Amino acid sequence: MIFSLIIPVYNRPDEVDELLESLSKSDYNEAFEIVLVEDGSSIPCRDVVMNYQGKLNISYYFKQNSGPGDSRNFGMQKARGDYFIIFDSDCIIPSNYLTEVRKALNEKYVDCFGGPDKALDSFSDIQKAINFAMTSFLTTGGIRGGSEKINKFQPRSFNMGISKKAFEASKGFGNIHPGEDPDLSIRLWNLGFETRLFSEAYVYHKRRIDWEKFSLQVKKFGIARPILNSWYPEHNKLTFFFPTVFIIGLLLAFLLLIFNIDILLQLYFVYFVIIFLTASIQNKSIKIGYLSVIAVWKQFYGYGTGFLKSYIKVILLKKKPQEAFPRMFFKV
């Protein structure tokens, strides 16, 4: 089995430097290649790649901008391996990552897998808070993980593996973004392929975004879900509605104060106290605990309102997703 690591990048040479540096420290004792696809960047990373030519087996391609999904497909078409592993450029890879993947595949082969993400001590406080919001069992990260069985996991494309056979059968990623990874997972299931979570194959996901970008990102996640539900209604789940219910419930809690009923608001207060304490203890920082409360609120609000808007347009009003949300689709 030969691994090909597929990395799309857009204007992120500094990220690529950190990613390649981490891969150069891999303890994997077999050959692997890296296929780096520059997606029409105005700030290319060619010079960074050249610095690692003696350390790593890298192929570098520059193409017109067509989005991360199409760039991953491009990379897999160019790759020489028989199993593809996809990373985002803002990931840092532990030295034992490929060893853990090979071990898991040898124990029980699967044509598509996904791995979790963690935060490094060197990450900023906001990055750690966002990582908590995106991965904790107390938030939508936990809802997502808890609603998917390990053997029915929907891999996320910042840390995802797919066999050449599965890629060729599915034709890879579609042009929706975000949402292209669960879309691919469902199509793979429909083709008879299996997916699984490799819990030990984690990456450090740096997520170089500020509050504004994070809010926009999770809103797009919310918009994508009803679109996917309209395409694959058999995979719709009640847990997908939870962030919207959470936001509506909070609004109701404030309205009930008019009638001197505060029990619902108290429950929300207790929830955010639990978020604060859990994040503070986990990160050993009261500041990160406070920032995590902000991150979780932005996560629920962004995802919940995006989901509601998309649900009304796509599910209730039956609008075509490409017409209702044209910015969610890349032209390829």
C-alpha positions as CSV (number, residue, x, y, z in Angstrom):
1,M,0.0,0.0,0.0
2,I,1.4,3.4,-1.1
3,F,0.1,6.5,0.5
4,S,-0.4,9.7,-1.4
5,L,-0.9,12.8,0.7
6,I,-3.2,15.3,-1.1
7,I,-2.9,18.9,0.1
8,P,-4.9,21.8,-1.6
9,V,-3.7,25.2,-0.7
10,Y,-4.9,28.8,-1.3
11,N,-2.6,31.7,-0.3
12,R,-1.1,29.9,2.7
13,P,2.7,29.5,2.3
14,D,3.3,29.8,6.0
15,E,0.8,27.0,6.8
16,V,2.4,24.8,4.1
17,D,5.8,25.3,5.7
18,E,4.5,24.1,9.1
19,L,2.7,21.2,7.5
20,L,5.6,20.0,5.5
21,E,8.0,20.5,8.4
22,S,5.8,18.1,10.5
23,L,5.6,15.6,7.7
24,S,9.4,15.6,7.4
25,K,9.5,14.2,11.0
26,S,7.3,11.3,10.2
27,D,8.4,7.9,11.8
28,Y,6.7,6.0,9.0
29,N,9.3,3.6,7.5
30,E,7.8,3.1,4.1
31,A,7.7,5.4,1.0
32,F,4.9,8.0,0.6
33,E,4.4,10.9,-1.7
34,I,2.9,14.4,-1.2
35,V,0.8,16.0,-3.9
36,L,0.4,19.7,-3.3
37,V,-2.2,21.5,-5.4
38,E,-2.0,25.3,-5.5
39,D,-5.6,26.4,-6.2
40,G,-5.0,29.6,-8.1
41,S,-3.1,31.4,-5.3
42,S,-1.9,34.9,-5.7
43,I,0.6,34.1,-2.9
44,P,2.1,30.8,-4.0
45,C,4.1,28.4,-1.9
46,R,6.4,27.1,-4.6
47,D,9.5,28.4,-2.9
48,V,8.5,26.7,0.4
49,V,8.0,23.4,-1.4
50,M,11.4,23.7,-3.0
51,N,12.9,23.9,0.5
52,Y,11.7,20.4,1.2
53,Q,12.5,18.7,-2.1
54,G,15.5,16.9,-0.5
55,K,13.5,15.8,2.5
56,L,10.2,14.7,1.1
57,N,8.8,13.3,-2.1
58,I,6.7,16.2,-3.3
59,S,4.8,16.9,-6.5
60,Y,3.7,20.5,-6.9
61,Y,0.9,21.6,-9.3
62,F,-0.6,25.1,-9.9
63,K,-4.1,25.3,-11.4
64,Q,-6.9,27.9,-11.7
65,N,-9.0,28.5,-8.7
66,S,-11.9,26.0,-8.5
67,G,-12.3,25.4,-4.8
68,P,-10.9,22.8,-2.4
69,G,-13.1,19.9,-3.5
70,D,-12.0,20.1,-7.1
71,S,-8.4,20.7,-6.1
72,R,-8.5,17.5,-4.0
73,N,-9.9,15.6,-7.0
74,F,-7.1,17.1,-9.2
75,G,-4.5,15.9,-6.7
76,M,-5.9,12.4,-6.6
77,Q,-6.0,12.2,-10.3
78,K,-2.2,13.1,-10.4
79,A,-1.3,10.9,-7.4
80,R,0.6,7.6,-8.0
81,G,-0.4,5.9,-4.7
82,D,-3.3,3.5,-4.2
83,Y,-4.6,5.1,-1.0
84,F,-5.1,8.9,-0.7
85,I,-4.9,10.9,2.5
86,I,-6.2,14.4,2.4
87,F,-5.1,17.2,4.7
88,D,-6.0,20.9,4.9
89,S,-3.0,23.2,4.8
90,D,-3.7,24.5,8.3
91,C,-2.9,21.1,9.9
92,I,0.2,19.9,11.7
93,I,0.7,16.1,11.5
94,P,2.0,14.0,14.5
95,S,5.1,12.0,13.6
96,N,3.2,8.7,14.2
97,Y,0.2,9.6,12.1
98,L,0.9,7.4,9.0
99,T,2.0,4.5,11.2
100,E,-1.3,4.7,13.1
101,V,-3.3,4.8,9.8
102,R,-1.4,1.8,8.4
103,K,-1.9,-0.1,11.7
104,A,-5.7,0.6,11.6
105,L,-6.0,-0.4,7.9
106,N,-4.1,-3.6,8.5
107,E,-6.4,-4.5,11.5
108,K,-9.6,-3.8,9.6
109,Y,-9.4,-2.4,6.1
110,V,-11.8,0.3,5.0
111,D,-12.0,2.3,1.8
112,C,-12.6,5.6,3.6
113,F,-11.7,6.9,7.0
114,G,-11.7,10.1,9.0
115,G,-9.6,11.2,12.0
116,P,-10.1,13.7,14.8
117,D,-8.3,16.9,15.5
118,K,-6.6,18.3,18.6
119,A,-4.9,21.5,19.6
120,L,-1.2,22.1,20.3
121,D,0.0,24.1,23.3
122,S,1.5,26.6,20.9
123,F,-1.9,27.5,19.5
124,S,-3.4,30.9,20.4
125,D,-6.1,31.1,23.1
126,I,-8.8,31.8,20.5
127,Q,-7.6,28.8,18.4
128,K,-7.9,26.6,21.5
129,A,-11.3,28.0,22.3
130,I,-12.5,27.3,18.7
131,N,-11.0,23.9,18.9
132,F,-13.0,23.2,22.0
133,A,-16.2,24.3,20.4
134,M,-15.5,22.2,17.3
135,T,-14.6,19.0,19.1
136,S,-16.2,18.9,22.6
137,F,-18.9,16.4,23.5
138,L,-20.8,19.3,25.0
139,T,-21.2,21.2,21.7
140,T,-22.2,20.5,18.1
141,G,-18.9,18.7,17.7
142,G,-20.1,16.2,20.3
143,I,-23.5,16.0,18.7
144,R,-21.9,15.3,15.4
145,G,-19.7,12.6,16.8
146,G,-22.4,11.1,19.0
147,S,-24.8,10.9,16.2
148,E,-22.4,8.9,14.1
149,K,-21.3,5.4,14.8
150,I,-17.5,4.7,14.5
151,N,-18.3,2.4,11.6
152,K,-20.6,4.9,10.0
153,F,-18.5,8.0,10.4
154,Q,-18.7,10.9,8.0
155,P,-15.0,11.9,7.5
156,R,-14.1,15.5,7.4
157,S,-11.7,16.5,4.6
158,F,-9.1,18.2,6.8
159,N,-8.1,14.7,7.9
160,M,-9.5,12.0,5.6
161,G,-8.4,8.9,3.7
162,I,-9.9,7.3,0.7
163,S,-8.8,4.4,-1.5
164,K,-8.1,4.9,-5.2
165,K,-10.8,2.4,-5.9
166,A,-13.4,4.4,-3.9
167,F,-12.3,7.7,-5.5
168,E,-12.6,6.3,-9.0
169,A,-16.0,4.9,-8.3
170,S,-17.4,8.0,-6.7
171,K,-15.6,10.6,-8.9
172,G,-14.5,12.3,-5.7
173,F,-15.8,15.6,-4.2
174,G,-18.7,17.6,-5.6
175,N,-18.7,21.3,-6.0
176,I,-20.6,22.3,-2.8
177,H,-18.4,23.9,-0.2
178,P,-18.6,23.4,2.7
179,G,-20.5,20.2,2.8
180,E,-18.5,18.4,0.2
181,D,-17.1,15.8,2.7
182,P,-20.4,14.5,4.1
183,D,-21.8,14.5,0.5
184,L,-18.9,12.3,-0.6
185,S,-19.4,10.0,2.5
186,I,-23.0,9.4,1.7
187,R,-22.3,8.7,-2.0
188,L,-19.7,6.2,-0.9
189,W,-22.2,4.4,1.3
190,N,-24.7,4.3,-1.5
191,L,-21.9,2.7,-3.7
192,G,-21.4,0.0,-1.1
193,F,-18.2,1.4,0.5
194,E,-17.6,1.6,4.2
195,T,-16.3,4.5,6.3
196,R,-14.8,4.5,9.8
197,L,-13.3,6.7,12.4
198,F,-9.6,6.1,13.1
199,S,-9.5,7.7,16.6
200,E,-5.7,7.5,16.9
201,A,-5.1,9.1,13.5
202,Y,-5.5,12.7,14.8
203,V,-4.0,15.9,13.5
204,Y,-3.4,19.3,15.1
205,H,-5.9,21.6,13.3
206,K,-4.7,25.2,13.6
207,R,-7.8,26.9,12.1
208,R,-6.3,30.3,11.4
209,I,-9.5,32.2,11.6
210,D,-10.8,35.1,13.7
211,W,-14.2,35.4,15.3
212,E,-15.8,36.9,12.2
213,K,-14.5,34.2,9.9
214,F,-15.5,31.5,12.4
215,S,-19.0,32.8,12.6
216,L,-19.2,32.8,8.8
217,Q,-17.8,29.3,8.6
218,V,-20.2,27.7,11.0
219,K,-23.1,29.6,9.3
220,K,-22.1,27.9,6.1
221,F,-22.0,24.6,7.8
222,G,-25.6,25.2,8.9
223,I,-26.7,26.2,5.4
224,A,-25.1,23.1,3.9
225,R,-27.0,20.6,6.1
226,P,-30.5,21.1,4.7
227,I,-29.1,21.0,1.2
228,L,-27.6,17.6,2.0
229,N,-30.8,16.5,3.6
230,S,-32.7,17.5,0.4
231,W,-30.3,15.3,-1.6
232,Y,-30.2,12.4,0.9
233,P,-33.4,12.5,3.0
234,E,-32.8,8.9,4.2
235,H,-29.8,10.2,6.2
236,N,-31.6,13.1,7.9
237,K,-31.3,13.1,11.7
238,L,-33.1,15.0,14.5
239,T,-29.7,16.0,15.9
240,F,-29.1,18.3,12.9
241,F,-31.9,20.5,14.1
242,F,-30.5,21.0,17.6
243,P,-28.5,24.2,17.1
244,T,-31.6,25.9,15.6
245,V,-33.8,24.6,18.5
246,F,-31.1,25.9,20.9
247,I,-31.3,29.4,19.5
248,I,-35.1,29.5,19.4
249,G,-35.2,28.1,23.0
250,L,-32.9,30.9,24.2
251,L,-35.2,33.5,22.6
252,L,-38.2,31.8,24.3
253,A,-36.3,31.9,27.6
254,F,-36.0,35.7,27.4
255,L,-39.7,36.1,26.4
256,L,-40.8,34.0,29.4
257,L,-39.1,36.6,31.6
258,I,-42.1,38.8,30.8
259,F,-44.2,36.4,32.8
260,N,-41.6,36.0,35.6
261,I,-40.7,32.5,34.4
262,D,-37.0,32.1,34.5
263,I,-36.4,28.3,34.7
264,L,-35.5,28.0,31.0
265,L,-33.0,30.8,31.2
266,Q,-31.5,29.2,34.3
267,L,-30.9,26.0,32.3
268,Y,-29.1,28.0,29.6
269,F,-27.0,29.7,32.3
270,V,-26.1,26.3,33.8
271,Y,-25.1,25.0,30.4
272,F,-22.7,27.9,29.7
273,V,-21.2,27.6,33.2
274,I,-20.5,23.9,32.4
275,I,-18.9,25.0,29.1
276,F,-16.7,27.5,31.0
277,L,-15.6,25.1,33.7
278,T,-15.0,22.2,31.3
279,A,-13.0,24.3,28.9
280,S,-11.0,26.0,31.7
281,I,-10.1,22.6,33.2
282,Q,-9.3,21.0,29.9
283,N,-7.0,23.9,28.8
284,K,-5.9,24.8,32.3
285,S,-6.9,28.4,31.6
286,I,-9.8,30.6,32.9
287,K,-9.2,32.9,29.9
288,I,-9.7,30.0,27.4
289,G,-12.8,28.9,29.4
290,Y,-14.2,32.4,28.9
291,L,-13.3,32.4,25.2
292,S,-14.8,29.0,24.8
293,V,-18.2,30.3,25.9
294,I,-17.9,32.9,23.2
295,A,-16.9,30.3,20.6
296,V,-19.7,27.9,21.6
297,W,-22.3,30.7,21.4
298,K,-21.0,31.8,17.9
299,Q,-21.1,28.2,16.9
300,F,-24.7,27.6,17.9
301,Y,-25.9,31.0,16.6
302,G,-24.1,30.7,13.3
303,Y,-25.0,27.1,12.6
304,G,-28.5,27.5,13.9
305,T,-29.5,30.6,12.0
306,G,-27.8,29.3,8.8
307,F,-29.7,26.0,9.1
308,L,-33.0,27.7,9.6
309,K,-32.5,30.0,6.6
310,S,-31.5,27.1,4.4
311,Y,-34.3,24.9,5.7
312,I,-36.9,27.5,4.9
313,K,-35.6,28.1,1.4
314,V,-34.6,24.6,0.3
315,I,-36.9,22.3,2.3
316,L,-40.1,24.4,2.7
317,L,-40.0,26.6,-0.4
318,K,-38.4,23.9,-2.5
319,K,-35.8,26.3,-4.1
320,K,-32.9,24.8,-5.9
321,P,-29.8,25.0,-3.6
322,Q,-27.7,26.4,-6.4
323,E,-30.2,29.3,-6.9
324,A,-30.9,29.8,-3.2
325,F,-27.2,29.8,-2.2
326,P,-25.0,30.3,-5.2
327,R,-22.0,31.1,-3.1
328,M,-22.1,27.6,-1.7
329,F,-21.1,26.1,-5.1
330,F,-17.9,26.4,-7.0
331,K,-18.0,26.5,-10.8
332,V,-15.8,23.7,-12.1
